[in-house]
Amino acid sequence: MKNTKEIKPILSAIYCINQVANKDTDIEKILQYAFNRIFDCNVNLLTLACIGKTKEEIMPEIKKFLSEETNLELNLNE
């Protein structure tokens, strides 16, 4: 597999967007499992980073984070 270092930032972004937008519990459970099993960590810090924020507030942070950590070139909706 190539560029596996990008998996964690991408999953982190998906987790945060899910937390502040639609909060699908199935997506949350799958991502929590992935973080626990793949990276041997939990999502507590990500959850804390999302508390009290709206999708509009968090998207600039996510875009900046993804541009620094990945080669993702998407025009993500705010």
Rosetta blueprint (number, residue, H / E / L):
1 M L
2 K L
3 N L
4 T H
5 K H
6 E H
7 I H
8 K H
9 P H
10 I H
11 L H
12 S H
13 A H
14 I H
15 Y H
16 C H
17 I H
18 N H
19 Q H
20 V H
21 A L
22 N L
23 K L
24 D L
25 T H
26 D H
27 I H
28 E H
29 K H
30 I H
31 L H
32 Q H
33 Y H
34 A H
35 F H
36 N H
37 R H
38 I H
39 F H
40 D L
41 C L
42 N L
43 V L
44 N H
45 L H
46 L H
47 T H
48 L H
49 A H
50 C H
51 I L
52 G L
53 K L
54 T L
55 K H
56 E H
57 E H
58 I H
59 M H
60 P H
61 E H
62 I H
63 K H
64 K H
65 F H
66 L H
67 S H
68 E H
69 E H
70 T L
71 N L
72 L L
73 E L
74 L L
75 N L
76 L L
77 N L
78 E L
